Amino acid sequence: MKNRLWFGAIALGIAGCGEMIVIEPDPNSRYYMPPVGTVVRVIEELTVPPGWARVFLQRGEAVSYGHMDMYYPSCNFELFTVDERPQLIKPGSFTIVHVARRDEEVAGVRPIQYASRWLLADNGMDSGGPSMIMRTVRMKLESEEQPGMYMLTCRGGLDDPPDAREISINEMRAALGDKAAILLPGEH
C-alpha cells in the first residue's frame, strides 16, 4: 500500500512539471497563435541587409536590429542563408507549416540609470537573477516561389519573466504594418 501511495505522489509531481499549453480559439486573445495553414503575405519588397539572414519590422517600418525598441513588439522575416550582398524578399504568399511559442532571453541590456543631487545609481546591479525575456511566436514558412524563406518570428516587448506578455495577432499586424499581412483561415 505504501508503495502505491509513493508511486501516485511521484506521478502527480512529474505531471505537475509539464508545460501548460493554452489553446485559445479567439484571435483577439494574446494567447491565440496563428494556426498551420495561415497565409503570410509580403506586400512590399523587403531588403535583408548584407551579412544578415533577417529583416526586422517594427511599427510598420523596416529597422536595423541595433535601432529596434526592445520594449515594443516587433517581427522579423528570416531566410535560410546569410549573404554578403543584400537579399530581397519579394511580394508573395507564404504558408505557415509550423508554429511554436518560445521565450528569448536577452542578456546585456543597459540598465536604467537614476540621478539625483546626491546619488547616481542604477537598477541594473547584477543580482544573479533571471535574464529579461521576450515571448515569441515562431512561424515556419513555405513557398514554392521563394524557397529561401525560413520563418517569421514575432515577439512582445522585453520584460522581466513574470511581467513579459505574449504578442497578440493585432500586435503582430501592427509590427508588420503595410509591408506584410497575416491572413488567418477564412480571411484570404
OpenMM code with the backbone's topology and positions (N, CA, C; nanometers):
from openmm import Vec3, app, unit

residues = "MET LYS ASN ARG LEU TRP PHE GLY ALA ILE ALA LEU GLY ILE ALA GLY CYS GLY GLU MET ILE VAL ILE GLU PRO ASP PRO ASN SER ARG TYR TYR MET PRO PRO VAL GLY THR VAL VAL ARG VAL ILE GLU GLU LEU THR VAL PRO PRO GLY TRP ALA ARG VAL PHE LEU GLN ARG GLY GLU ALA VAL SER TYR GLY HIS MET ASP MET TYR TYR PRO SER CYS ASN PHE GLU LEU PHE THR VAL ASP GLU ARG PRO GLN LEU ILE LYS PRO GLY SER PHE THR ILE VAL HIS VAL ALA ARG ARG ASP GLU GLU VAL ALA GLY VAL ARG PRO ILE GLN TYR ALA SER ARG TRP LEU LEU ALA ASP ASN GLY MET ASP SER GLY GLY PRO SER MET ILE MET ARG THR VAL ARG MET LYS LEU GLU SER GLU GLU GLN PRO GLY MET TYR MET LEU THR CYS ARG GLY GLY LEU ASP ASP PRO PRO ASP ALA ARG GLU ILE SER ILE ASN GLU MET ARG ALA ALA LEU GLY ASP LYS ALA ALA ILE LEU LEU PRO GLY GLU HIS".split()
positions = [
    Vec3(0.0820, -0.1198, 0.0000),
    Vec3(0.0000, 0.0000, 0.0000),
    Vec3(0.0863, 0.1261, 0.0000),
    Vec3(0.1935, 0.1264, 0.0822),
    Vec3(0.2820, 0.2426, 0.0876),
    Vec3(0.3454, 0.2693, -0.0487),
    Vec3(0.3846, 0.1617, -0.1184),
    Vec3(0.4481, 0.1784, -0.2500),
    Vec3(0.3534, 0.2450, -0.3485),
    Vec3(0.2252, 0.2093, -0.3428),
    Vec3(0.1272, 0.2696, -0.4333),
    Vec3(0.1114, 0.4192, -0.4050),
    Vec3(0.1090, 0.4562, -0.2773),
    Vec3(0.0974, 0.5976, -0.2414),
    Vec3(0.2184, 0.6757, -0.2907),
    Vec3(0.3383, 0.6192, -0.2717),
    Vec3(0.4586, 0.6867, -0.3192),
    Vec3(0.4570, 0.7000, -0.4711),
    Vec3(0.4172, 0.5920, -0.5392),
    Vec3(0.4117, 0.5959, -0.6847),
    Vec3(0.3138, 0.7033, -0.7302),
    Vec3(0.1962, 0.7109, -0.6666),
    Vec3(0.0961, 0.8122, -0.7015),
    Vec3(0.1475, 0.9528, -0.6777),
    Vec3(0.2169, 0.9740, -0.5653),
    Vec3(0.2712, 1.1069, -0.5349),
    Vec3(0.3775, 1.1461, -0.6364),
    Vec3(0.4637, 1.0539, -0.6735),
    Vec3(0.5690, 1.0813, -0.7723),
    Vec3(0.5062, 1.1115, -0.9078),
    Vec3(0.4058, 1.0326, -0.9479),
    Vec3(0.3400, 1.0548, -1.0768),
    Vec3(0.2748, 1.1927, -1.0819),
    Vec3(0.2077, 1.2326, -0.9746),
    Vec3(0.1471, 1.3656, -0.9705),
    Vec3(0.2537, 1.4748, -0.9751),
    Vec3(0.3634, 1.4540, -0.9057),
    Vec3(0.4726, 1.5517, -0.9066),
    Vec3(0.5313, 1.5702, -1.0447),
    Vec3(0.5525, 1.4595, -1.1156),
    Vec3(0.6078, 1.4668, -1.2510),
    Vec3(0.5076, 1.5329, -1.3443),
    Vec3(0.3799, 1.4990, -1.3320),
    Vec3(0.2770, 1.5585, -1.4180),
    Vec3(0.2706, 1.7097, -1.3968),
    Vec3(0.2956, 1.7551, -1.2752),
    Vec3(0.2937, 1.8984, -1.2458),
    Vec3(0.4080, 1.9736, -1.3093),
    Vec3(0.5125, 1.9031, -1.3534),
    Vec3(0.6281, 1.9675, -1.4152),
    Vec3(0.6082, 1.9931, -1.5640),
    Vec3(0.5025, 1.9377, -1.6218),
    Vec3(0.4796, 1.9539, -1.7648),
    Vec3(0.4469, 2.0973, -1.8002),
    Vec3(0.4715, 2.1353, -1.9251),
    Vec3(0.4431, 2.2705, -1.9712),
    Vec3(0.2950, 2.2829, -2.0020),
    Vec3(0.2316, 2.3868, -1.9531),
    Vec3(0.0912, 2.4088, -1.9811),
    Vec3(0.0795, 2.4749, -2.1179),
    Vec3(0.0011, 2.4145, -2.2040),
    Vec3(-0.0203, 2.4689, -2.3370),
    Vec3(-0.1621, 2.5226, -2.3429),
    Vec3(-0.1750, 2.6489, -2.3744),
    Vec3(-0.3059, 2.7115, -2.3820),
    Vec3(-0.3479, 2.7147, -2.5285),
    Vec3(-0.4611, 2.6541, -2.5577),
    Vec3(-0.5162, 2.6611, -2.6925),
    Vec3(-0.6335, 2.7567, -2.6847),
    Vec3(-0.6183, 2.8690, -2.7494),
    Vec3(-0.7169, 2.9762, -2.7402),
    Vec3(-0.7817, 2.9944, -2.8767),
    Vec3(-0.9140, 2.9763, -2.8856),
    Vec3(-0.9804, 2.9889, -3.0158),
    Vec3(-1.0111, 3.1323, -3.0584),
    Vec3(-0.9904, 3.2305, -2.9714),
    Vec3(-1.0256, 3.3687, -3.0014),
    Vec3(-0.9051, 3.4465, -3.0541),
    Vec3(-0.9067, 3.4865, -3.1829),
    Vec3(-0.7924, 3.5597, -3.2389),
    Vec3(-0.7619, 3.6913, -3.1677),
    Vec3(-0.8551, 3.7452, -3.0917),
    Vec3(-0.8306, 3.8691, -3.0188),
    Vec3(-0.7555, 3.8456, -2.8882),
    Vec3(-0.7401, 3.7204, -2.8486),
    Vec3(-0.6674, 3.6884, -2.7257),
    Vec3(-0.5173, 3.6887, -2.7529),
    Vec3(-0.4395, 3.7330, -2.6576),
    Vec3(-0.2949, 3.7323, -2.6767),
    Vec3(-0.2385, 3.5911, -2.6690),
    Vec3(-0.3178, 3.4936, -2.6276),
    Vec3(-0.2724, 3.3545, -2.6222),
    Vec3(-0.3005, 3.2793, -2.7515),
    Vec3(-0.3690, 3.3423, -2.8444),
    Vec3(-0.4013, 3.2801, -2.9729),
    Vec3(-0.2759, 3.2782, -3.0603),
    Vec3(-0.2510, 3.1654, -3.1255),
    Vec3(-0.1409, 3.1561, -3.2215),
    Vec3(-0.1997, 3.1281, -3.3594),
    Vec3(-0.1432, 3.1872, -3.4645),
    Vec3(-0.1943, 3.1585, -3.5987),
    Vec3(-0.1836, 3.0082, -3.6265),
    Vec3(-0.2906, 2.9452, -3.6713),
    Vec3(-0.2842, 2.8007, -3.6952),
    Vec3(-0.2059, 2.7671, -3.8218),
    Vec3(-0.1605, 2.6421, -3.8287),
    Vec3(-0.0966, 2.5916, -3.9504),
    Vec3(-0.1953, 2.6132, -4.0645),
    Vec3(-0.1448, 2.6575, -4.1783),
    Vec3(-0.2289, 2.6882, -4.2934),
    Vec3(-0.2571, 2.8363, -4.3086),
    Vec3(-0.2281, 2.9155, -4.2051),
    Vec3(-0.2424, 3.0608, -4.2141),
    Vec3(-0.1485, 3.1118, -4.3234),
    Vec3(-0.1907, 3.2146, -4.3947),
    Vec3(-0.1095, 3.2722, -4.5022),
    Vec3(-0.0452, 3.4015, -4.4530),
    Vec3(0.0846, 3.4145, -4.4791),
    Vec3(0.1566, 3.5389, -4.4548),
    Vec3(0.1866, 3.5968, -4.5929),
    Vec3(0.1365, 3.7167, -4.6181),
    Vec3(0.1554, 3.7791, -4.7486),
    Vec3(0.2506, 3.8974, -4.7345),
    Vec3(0.3627, 3.8900, -4.8078),
    Vec3(0.4542, 4.0040, -4.8148),
    Vec3(0.3989, 4.0957, -4.9236),
    Vec3(0.3698, 4.2191, -4.8858),
    Vec3(0.3059, 4.3145, -4.9767),
    Vec3(0.4097, 4.4031, -5.0446),
    Vec3(0.5110, 4.4418, -4.9704),
    Vec3(0.6145, 4.5321, -5.0208),
    Vec3(0.7494, 4.4600, -5.0145),
    Vec3(0.8290, 4.4749, -5.1187),
    Vec3(0.9615, 4.4114, -5.1216),
    Vec3(1.0433, 4.4530, -4.9991),
    Vec3(1.1072, 4.3541, -4.9357),
    Vec3(1.1889, 4.3781, -4.8170),
    Vec3(1.3344, 4.3449, -4.8477),
    Vec3(1.4263, 4.4246, -4.7962),
    Vec3(1.5688, 4.4013, -4.8183),
    Vec3(1.6329, 4.3510, -4.6898),
    Vec3(1.6975, 4.2347, -4.7019),
    Vec3(1.7744, 4.1796, -4.5903),
    Vec3(1.9158, 4.2353, -4.6043),
    Vec3(1.9678, 4.3014, -4.5007),
    Vec3(2.0994, 4.3659, -4.5123),
    Vec3(2.2131, 4.2659, -4.5356),
    Vec3(2.3226, 4.3114, -4.5966),
    Vec3(2.4398, 4.2245, -4.6168),
    Vec3(2.4887, 4.1687, -4.4828),
    Vec3(2.5268, 4.0411, -4.4837),
    Vec3(2.5787, 3.9773, -4.3630),
    Vec3(2.4709, 3.9321, -4.2657),
    Vec3(2.3462, 3.9454, -4.3032),
    Vec3(2.2337, 3.9055, -4.2188),
    Vec3(2.1448, 3.8070, -4.2938),
    Vec3(2.0628, 3.7354, -4.2182),
    Vec3(1.9609, 3.6499, -4.2775),
    Vec3(1.8218, 3.6986, -4.2380),
    Vec3(1.8148, 3.8107, -4.1632),
    Vec3(1.6863, 3.8597, -4.1126),
    Vec3(1.6661, 4.0077, -4.1443),
    Vec3(1.5397, 4.0413, -4.1625),
    Vec3(1.4989, 4.1813, -4.1725),
    Vec3(1.3937, 4.2025, -4.0638),
    Vec3(1.4119, 4.3073, -3.9836),
    Vec3(1.3252, 4.3360, -3.8688),
    Vec3(1.2231, 4.4425, -3.9039),
    Vec3(1.1017, 4.4254, -3.8534),
    Vec3(0.9942, 4.5212, -3.8743),
    Vec3(0.9357, 4.5609, -3.7393),
    Vec3(0.9149, 4.6896, -3.7240),
    Vec3(0.8560, 4.7412, -3.6007),
    Vec3(0.7765, 4.8661, -3.6361),
    Vec3(0.6550, 4.8724, -3.5834),
    Vec3(0.5653, 4.9859, -3.6120),
    Vec3(0.5480, 5.0070, -3.7630),
    Vec3(0.5513, 4.8973, -3.8386),
    Vec3(0.5282, 4.9044, -3.9823),
    Vec3(0.6472, 4.9471, -4.0657),
    Vec3(0.7644, 4.9588, -4.0054),
    Vec3(0.8843, 5.0022, -4.0779),
    Vec3(0.9964, 4.8997, -4.0621),
    Vec3(1.0787, 4.8864, -4.1661),
    Vec3(1.1987, 4.8039, -4.1557),
    Vec3(1.2994, 4.8799, -4.0691),
    Vec3(1.3568, 4.8122, -3.9698),
    Vec3(1.4540, 4.8736, -3.8796),
    Vec3(1.5730, 4.7805, -3.8643),
    Vec3(1.6893, 4.8377, -3.8378),
    Vec3(1.8056, 4.7543, -3.8095),
    Vec3(1.7917, 4.7011, -3.6675),
    Vec3(1.8546, 4.5901, -3.6408),
    Vec3(1.8474, 4.5298, -3.5074),
    Vec3(1.8948, 4.6292, -3.4007),
    Vec3(1.9983, 4.7043, -3.4312),
    Vec3(2.0537, 4.7994, -3.3360),
    Vec3(1.9629, 4.9181, -3.3055),
    Vec3(1.8671, 4.9457, -3.3944),
    Vec3(1.7759, 5.0585, -3.3734),
    Vec3(1.6358, 5.0141, -3.3321),
    Vec3(1.6213, 4.8862, -3.3031),
    Vec3(1.4913, 4.8344, -3.2627),
    Vec3(1.4640, 4.8700, -3.1169),
    Vec3(1.3408, 4.9074, -3.0871),
    Vec3(1.2978, 4.9329, -2.9496),
    Vec3(1.2633, 4.7978, -2.8881),
    Vec3(1.3523, 4.7449, -2.8047),
    Vec3(1.3360, 4.6107, -2.7488),
    Vec3(1.2149, 4.5988, -2.6565),
    Vec3(1.1601, 4.7117, -2.6138),
    Vec3(1.0477, 4.7104, -2.5205),
    Vec3(0.9130, 4.7194, -2.5926),
    Vec3(0.9161, 4.7121, -2.7256),
    Vec3(0.7961, 4.7267, -2.8068),
    Vec3(0.7864, 4.6079, -2.9018),
    Vec3(0.6660, 4.5569, -2.9326),
    Vec3(0.6537, 4.4394, -3.0208),
    Vec3(0.7213, 4.4599, -3.1566),
    Vec3(0.7744, 4.3507, -3.2099),
    Vec3(0.8410, 4.3530, -3.3403),
    Vec3(0.8303, 4.2153, -3.4045),
    Vec3(0.8628, 4.2100, -3.5330),
    Vec3(0.8665, 4.0838, -3.6065),
    Vec3(0.9909, 4.0832, -3.6944),
    Vec3(1.0320, 3.9652, -3.7372),
    Vec3(1.1374, 3.9566, -3.8372),
    Vec3(1.1141, 3.8379, -3.9291),
    Vec3(1.1437, 3.8603, -4.0581),
    Vec3(1.1470, 3.7525, -4.1560),
    Vec3(1.2893, 3.7004, -4.1579),
    Vec3(1.3033, 3.5695, -4.1689),
    Vec3(1.4358, 3.5077, -4.1675),
    Vec3(1.4509, 3.4154, -4.2878),
    Vec3(1.5657, 3.4286, -4.3541),
    Vec3(1.5986, 3.3430, -4.4679),
    Vec3(1.6865, 3.2277, -4.4210),
    Vec3(1.7012, 3.1263, -4.5059),
    Vec3(1.7862, 3.0128, -4.4722),
    Vec3(1.9350, 3.0479, -4.4777),
    Vec3(1.9719, 3.1474, -4.5587),
    Vec3(2.1142, 3.1742, -4.5800),
    Vec3(2.1517, 3.3196, -4.5501),
    Vec3(2.2773, 3.3360, -4.5122),
    Vec3(2.3377, 3.4678, -4.4948),
    Vec3(2.4180, 3.4950, -4.6214),
    Vec3(2.4146, 3.6176, -4.6692),
    Vec3(2.4906, 3.6537, -4.7886),
    Vec3(2.5604, 3.7861, -4.7611),
    Vec3(2.6737, 3.8068, -4.8245),
    Vec3(2.7467, 3.9327, -4.8087),
    Vec3(2.6863, 4.0439, -4.8937),
    Vec3(2.5895, 4.0094, -4.9758),
    Vec3(2.5163, 4.1088, -5.0548),
    Vec3(2.3742, 4.1195, -5.0008),
    Vec3(2.3061, 4.2301, -5.0246),
    Vec3(2.1656, 4.2396, -4.9819),
    Vec3(2.0823, 4.1300, -5.0491),
    Vec3(1.9866, 4.0771, -4.9775),
    Vec3(1.8940, 3.9770, -5.0312),
    Vec3(1.7539, 4.0365, -5.0306),
    Vec3(1.6749, 3.9997, -5.1284),
    Vec3(1.5400, 4.0550, -5.1406),
    Vec3(1.4352, 3.9494, -5.1063),
    Vec3(1.3350, 3.9919, -5.0317),
    Vec3(1.2142, 3.9125, -5.0122),
    Vec3(1.1093, 3.9812, -5.0966),
    Vec3(1.0668, 3.9134, -5.2009),
    Vec3(0.9736, 3.9730, -5.2964),
    Vec3(0.8295, 3.9564, -5.2484),
    Vec3(0.7409, 4.0438, -5.2932),
    Vec3(0.5995, 4.0262, -5.2583),
    Vec3(0.5511, 3.8880, -5.2993),
    Vec3(0.4711, 3.8279, -5.2151),
    Vec3(0.4188, 3.6946, -5.2409),
    Vec3(0.3560, 3.6359, -5.1164),
    Vec3(0.3020, 3.5150, -5.1324),
    Vec3(0.2335, 3.4475, -5.0226),
    Vec3(0.3156, 3.3303, -4.9701),
    Vec3(0.3127, 3.3138, -4.8387),
    Vec3(0.3828, 3.2062, -4.7695),
    Vec3(0.2828, 3.1375, -4.6774),
    Vec3(0.2919, 3.0068, -4.6675),
    Vec3(0.2015, 2.9312, -4.5816),
    Vec3(0.2739, 2.8921, -4.4542),
    Vec3(0.2073, 2.9118, -4.3403),
    Vec3(0.2641, 2.8687, -4.2119),
    Vec3(0.2476, 2.7169, -4.2020),
    Vec3(0.3606, 2.6460, -4.1844),
    Vec3(0.3574, 2.4997, -4.1754),
    Vec3(0.3900, 2.4494, -4.0345),
    Vec3(0.4362, 2.5382, -3.9474),
    Vec3(0.4635, 2.5007, -3.8078),
    Vec3(0.4627, 2.6280, -3.7238),
    Vec3(0.4068, 2.6192, -3.6038),
    Vec3(0.4004, 2.7333, -3.5127),
    Vec3(0.4485, 2.6893, -3.3755),
    Vec3(0.5314, 2.7711, -3.3120),
    Vec3(0.5796, 2.7393, -3.1774),
    Vec3(0.5945, 2.8681, -3.0977),
    Vec3(0.5687, 2.8566, -2.9703),
    Vec3(0.5865, 2.9685, -2.8777),
    Vec3(0.7168, 2.9448, -2.8029),
    Vec3(0.7985, 3.0503, -2.7888),
    Vec3(0.9255, 3.0399, -2.7160),
    Vec3(0.9512, 3.1679, -2.6382),
    Vec3(1.0395, 3.1555, -2.5416),
    Vec3(1.0891, 3.2729, -2.4702),
    Vec3(1.2319, 3.2971, -2.5157),
    Vec3(1.2637, 3.4202, -2.5546),
    Vec3(1.4001, 3.4583, -2.5908),
    Vec3(1.4609, 3.5324, -2.4733),
    Vec3(1.5702, 3.4808, -2.4205),
    Vec3(1.6414, 3.5514, -2.3147),
    Vec3(1.7306, 3.6558, -2.3772),
    Vec3(1.7385, 3.7715, -2.3154),
    Vec3(1.8214, 3.8801, -2.3663),
    Vec3(1.9166, 3.9216, -2.2552),
    Vec3(2.0438, 3.9077, -2.2815),
    Vec3(2.1459, 3.9472, -2.1839),
    Vec3(2.2103, 4.0770, -2.2311),
    Vec3(2.2658, 4.1505, -2.1389),
    Vec3(2.3417, 4.2703, -2.1748),
    Vec3(2.2584, 4.3925, -2.2023),
    Vec3(2.1360, 4.3961, -2.1537),
    Vec3(2.0544, 4.5158, -2.1707),
    Vec3(2.1071, 4.6228, -2.0767),
    Vec3(2.1272, 4.7432, -2.1301),
    Vec3(2.1769, 4.8523, -2.0457),
    Vec3(2.0769, 4.8846, -1.9365),
    Vec3(2.1214, 4.8949, -1.8130),
    Vec3(2.0291, 4.9271, -1.7042),
    Vec3(1.9808, 5.0715, -1.7134),
    Vec3(1.8649, 5.0951, -1.6552),
    Vec3(1.8126, 5.2316, -1.6449),
    Vec3(1.8892, 5.2998, -1.5322),
    Vec3(1.9370, 5.4216, -1.5559),
    Vec3(2.0116, 5.4933, -1.4532),
    Vec3(1.9253, 5.6037, -1.3942),
    Vec3(1.9401, 5.6208, -1.2652),
    Vec3(1.8672, 5.7244, -1.1935),
    Vec3(1.9681, 5.8275, -1.1426),
    Vec3(1.9337, 5.9537, -1.1490),
    Vec3(2.0244, 6.0577, -1.1000),
    Vec3(1.9492, 6.1483, -1.0035),
    Vec3(2.0213, 6.1960, -0.9046),
    Vec3(1.9669, 6.2962, -0.8132),
    Vec3(2.0827, 6.3863, -0.7722),
    Vec3(2.0543, 6.4850, -0.6892),
    Vec3(2.1624, 6.5742, -0.6437),
    Vec3(2.2643, 6.4985, -0.5597),
    Vec3(2.2205, 6.3927, -0.4939),
    Vec3(2.3093, 6.3253, -0.4006),
    Vec3(2.3650, 6.1935, -0.4506),
    Vec3(2.3056, 6.1374, -0.5574),
    Vec3(2.3365, 5.9986, -0.5865),
    Vec3(2.3202, 5.9693, -0.7351),
    Vec3(2.4058, 5.8896, -0.7879),
    Vec3(2.3867, 5.8329, -0.9209),
    Vec3(2.3832, 5.6828, -0.9011),
    Vec3(2.2736, 5.6209, -0.9372),
    Vec3(2.2584, 5.4771, -0.9151),
    Vec3(2.1868, 5.4154, -1.0339),
    Vec3(2.1901, 5.2860, -1.0412),
    Vec3(2.1131, 5.2177, -1.1452),
    Vec3(2.0435, 5.0975, -1.0844),
    Vec3(1.9430, 5.0505, -1.1582),
    Vec3(1.8701, 4.9342, -1.1120),
    Vec3(1.9250, 4.8067, -1.1755),
    Vec3(2.0405, 4.8142, -1.2379),
    Vec3(2.0944, 4.7007, -1.3115),
    Vec3(2.1997, 4.6234, -1.2363),
    Vec3(2.2044, 4.6373, -1.1081),
    Vec3(2.3008, 4.5602, -1.0307),
    Vec3(2.2745, 4.4133, -1.0570),
    Vec3(2.3764, 4.3415, -1.0974),
    Vec3(2.3583, 4.2011, -1.1308),
    Vec3(2.3367, 4.1217, -1.0032),
    Vec3(2.2134, 4.0828, -0.9831),
    Vec3(2.1786, 4.0065, -0.8638),
    Vec3(2.1867, 3.8578, -0.8891),
    Vec3(2.2256, 3.8186, -1.0102),
    Vec3(2.2284, 3.6765, -1.0431),
    Vec3(2.0898, 3.6233, -1.0719),
    Vec3(1.9923, 3.7122, -1.0822),
    Vec3(1.8545, 3.6718, -1.1083),
    Vec3(1.8338, 3.6380, -1.2545),
    Vec3(1.7091, 3.6104, -1.2920),
    Vec3(1.6817, 3.5705, -1.4307),
    Vec3(1.7034, 3.6844, -1.5284),
    Vec3(1.7396, 3.6473, -1.6512),
    Vec3(1.7536, 3.7446, -1.7592),
    Vec3(1.6167, 3.7960, -1.7976),
    Vec3(1.6149, 3.9100, -1.8622),
    Vec3(1.4901, 3.9607, -1.9177),
    Vec3(1.4562, 3.8761, -2.0404),
    Vec3(1.3276, 3.8689, -2.0726),
    Vec3(1.2851, 3.7845, -2.1843),
    Vec3(1.1872, 3.8574, -2.2746),
    Vec3(1.1727, 3.8021, -2.3968),
    Vec3(1.0673, 3.8402, -2.4898),
    Vec3(0.9921, 3.7124, -2.5231),
    Vec3(0.8624, 3.7147, -2.5129),
    Vec3(0.7811, 3.5994, -2.5512),
    Vec3(0.7607, 3.6063, -2.7026),
    Vec3(0.7914, 3.4969, -2.7711),
    Vec3(0.7880, 3.4964, -2.9173),
    Vec3(0.6925, 3.3917, -2.9726),
    Vec3(0.6488, 3.4151, -3.0949),
    Vec3(0.5779, 3.3161, -3.1748),
    Vec3(0.6607, 3.2990, -3.3009),
    Vec3(0.7073, 3.1758, -3.3233),
    Vec3(0.7900, 3.1444, -3.4404),
    Vec3(0.7058, 3.0652, -3.5394),
    Vec3(0.6960, 3.1169, -3.6629),
    Vec3(0.6114, 3.0565, -3.7658),
    Vec3(0.6985, 3.0147, -3.8847),
    Vec3(0.7140, 2.8838, -3.9024),
    Vec3(0.7924, 2.8328, -4.0162),
    Vec3(0.7084, 2.8505, -4.1420),
    Vec3(0.7713, 2.9082, -4.2463),
    Vec3(0.7003, 2.9425, -4.3692),
    Vec3(0.7470, 2.8584, -4.4872),
    Vec3(0.6563, 2.8346, -4.5826),
    Vec3(0.6907, 2.7673, -4.7078),
    Vec3(0.6279, 2.8401, -4.8253),
    Vec3(0.7029, 2.8405, -4.9364),
    Vec3(0.6543, 2.8977, -5.0613),
    Vec3(0.7320, 2.8346, -5.1756),
    Vec3(0.6610, 2.7900, -5.2784),
    Vec3(0.7298, 2.7349, -5.3961),
    Vec3(0.8032, 2.8440, -5.4723),
    Vec3(0.7501, 2.9668, -5.4714),
    Vec3(0.8108, 3.0766, -5.5457),
    Vec3(0.9372, 3.1301, -5.4780),
    Vec3(0.9434, 3.1240, -5.3445),
    Vec3(1.0589, 3.1748, -5.2702),
    Vec3(1.1022, 3.0714, -5.1657),
    Vec3(1.1686, 2.9647, -5.2106),
    Vec3(1.2053, 2.8564, -5.1192),
    Vec3(1.3117, 2.8948, -5.0154),
    Vec3(1.3746, 3.0106, -5.0322),
    Vec3(1.4771, 3.0534, -4.9373),
    Vec3(1.4223, 3.1117, -4.8078),
    Vec3(1.2902, 3.1326, -4.8009),
    Vec3(1.2283, 3.1877, -4.6798),
    Vec3(1.2218, 3.0794, -4.5729),
    Vec3(1.2633, 3.1140, -4.4522),
    Vec3(1.2635, 3.0177, -4.3424),
    Vec3(1.1469, 3.0409, -4.2471),
    Vec3(1.1416, 3.1594, -4.1833),
    Vec3(1.0343, 3.1811, -4.0866),
    Vec3(1.0062, 3.3276, -4.0616),
    Vec3(0.8916, 3.3476, -3.9953),
    Vec3(0.8527, 3.4768, -3.9423),
    Vec3(0.8474, 3.4603, -3.7912),
    Vec3(0.9199, 3.5455, -3.7197),
    Vec3(0.9176, 3.5445, -3.5734),
    Vec3(0.8632, 3.6777, -3.5270),
    Vec3(0.7649, 3.6740, -3.4375),
    Vec3(0.7114, 3.7958, -3.3777),
    Vec3(0.7279, 3.7862, -3.2271),
    Vec3(0.7607, 3.8998, -3.1664),
    Vec3(0.7910, 3.8999, -3.0229),
    Vec3(0.7244, 4.0178, -2.9540),
    Vec3(0.6881, 3.9940, -2.8274),
    Vec3(0.6371, 4.1020, -2.7438),
    Vec3(0.7546, 4.1835, -2.6916),
    Vec3(0.7266, 4.2830, -2.6138),
    Vec3(0.8325, 4.3674, -2.5599),
    Vec3(0.9153, 4.2976, -2.4539),
    Vec3(1.0384, 4.3409, -2.4390),
    Vec3(1.1318, 4.2883, -2.3400),
    Vec3(1.0827, 4.3222, -2.1998),
    Vec3(1.0869, 4.2228, -2.1094),
    Vec3(1.0428, 4.2474, -1.9722),
    Vec3(1.0972, 4.1381, -1.8813),
    Vec3(1.0796, 4.1584, -1.7515),
    Vec3(1.1154, 4.0545, -1.6551),
    Vec3(1.0231, 3.9357, -1.6765),
    Vec3(1.0710, 3.8123, -1.6507),
    Vec3(0.9910, 3.6934, -1.6799),
    Vec3(0.8465, 3.6966, -1.6282),
    Vec3(0.8202, 3.7388, -1.5046),
    Vec3(0.6792, 3.7353, -1.4628),
    Vec3(0.5911, 3.8397, -1.5311),
    Vec3(0.6536, 3.9429, -1.5885),
    Vec3(0.5765, 4.0514, -1.6495),
    Vec3(0.5720, 4.0450, -1.8020),
    Vec3(0.6539, 3.9596, -1.8643),
    Vec3(0.6583, 3.9505, -2.0103),
    Vec3(0.5254, 3.8972, -2.0622),
    Vec3(0.4779, 3.9586, -2.1711),
    Vec3(0.3476, 3.9214, -2.2256),
    Vec3(0.3624, 3.8589, -2.3635),
    Vec3(0.2703, 3.7677, -2.3941),
    Vec3(0.2643, 3.7102, -2.5275),
    Vec3(0.2214, 3.8189, -2.6254),
    Vec3(0.2641, 3.8042, -2.7492),
    Vec3(0.2264, 3.9008, -2.8523),
    Vec3(0.0957, 3.8554, -2.9162),
    Vec3(0.0039, 3.9488, -2.9360),
    Vec3(-0.1257, 3.9172, -2.9966),
    Vec3(-0.1160, 3.9294, -3.1493),
    Vec3(-0.2164, 3.8739, -3.2177),
    Vec3(-0.2232, 3.8865, -3.3638),
    Vec3(-0.2275, 4.0347, -3.4029),
    Vec3(-0.3051, 4.1150, -3.3304),
    Vec3(-0.3134, 4.2573, -3.3632),
    Vec3(-0.1787, 4.3268, -3.3466),
    Vec3(-0.1013, 4.2885, -3.2445),
    Vec3(0.0327, 4.3470, -3.2272),
    Vec3(0.1277, 4.3003, -3.3378),
    Vec3(0.1139, 4.1742, -3.3820),
    Vec3(0.1946, 4.1258, -3.4952),
    Vec3(0.1634, 4.2080, -3.6193),
    Vec3(0.0348, 4.2281, -3.6433),
    Vec3(-0.0068, 4.3042, -3.7611),
    Vec3(0.0423, 4.4485, -3.7543),
    Vec3(0.0409, 4.5081, -3.6359),
    Vec3(0.0905, 4.6456, -3.6201),
    Vec3(0.2406, 4.6516, -3.6456),
    Vec3(0.3147, 4.5515, -3.6019),
    Vec3(0.4592, 4.5482, -3.6258),
    Vec3(0.4889, 4.5381, -3.7749),
    Vec3(0.4111, 4.4575, -3.8475),
    Vec3(0.4317, 4.4383, -3.9909),
    Vec3(0.3827, 4.5578, -4.0726),
    Vec3(0.2825, 4.6279, -4.0219),
    Vec3(0.2282, 4.7443, -4.0916),
    Vec3(0.1768, 4.7093, -4.2297),
    Vec3(0.2066, 4.7953, -4.3284),
    Vec3(0.1630, 4.7731, -4.4666),
    Vec3(0.2625, 4.6897, -4.5460),
    Vec3(0.3683, 4.6446, -4.4811),
    Vec3(0.4729, 4.5681, -4.5525),
    Vec3(0.4345, 4.4210, -4.5687),
    Vec3(0.3556, 4.3674, -4.4750),
    Vec3(0.3159, 4.2263, -4.4808),
    Vec3(0.1852, 4.2098, -4.4042),
    Vec3(0.1155, 4.0984, -4.4309),
    Vec3(-0.0130, 4.0724, -4.3653),
    Vec3(-0.0194, 3.9278, -4.3194),
    Vec3(-0.0849, 3.9065, -4.2069),
    Vec3(-0.1143, 3.7718, -4.1587),
    Vec3(-0.2618, 3.7493, -4.1855),
    Vec3(-0.2916, 3.6499, -4.2716),
    Vec3(-0.4291, 3.6209, -4.3104),
    Vec3(-0.4701, 3.4881, -4.2483),
    Vec3(-0.5509, 3.4960, -4.1435),
    Vec3(-0.5973, 3.3758, -4.0742),
    Vec3(-0.6929, 3.2984, -4.1663),
    Vec3(-0.7137, 3.1691, -4.1384),
    Vec3(-0.8095, 3.0932, -4.2211),
    Vec3(-0.9446, 3.1661, -4.2262),
    Vec3(-0.9998, 3.1763, -4.3452),
    Vec3(-1.1259, 3.2473, -4.3648),
    Vec3(-1.1067, 3.3935, -4.4000),
    Vec3(-0.9830, 3.4456, -4.3885),
    Vec3(-0.9562, 3.5862, -4.4218),
    Vec3(-0.8951, 3.6043, -4.5601),
    Vec3(-0.8577, 3.4947, -4.6292),
    Vec3(-0.7940, 3.5163, -4.7606),
    Vec3(-0.8885, 3.5011, -4.8725),
] * unit.nanometer
topology = app.Topology()
chain = topology.addChain("A")
for resn in residues:
    res = topology.addResidue(resn, chain)
    for name in ("N", "CA", "C"):
        topology.addAtom(name, app.Element.getBySymbol(name[0]), res)
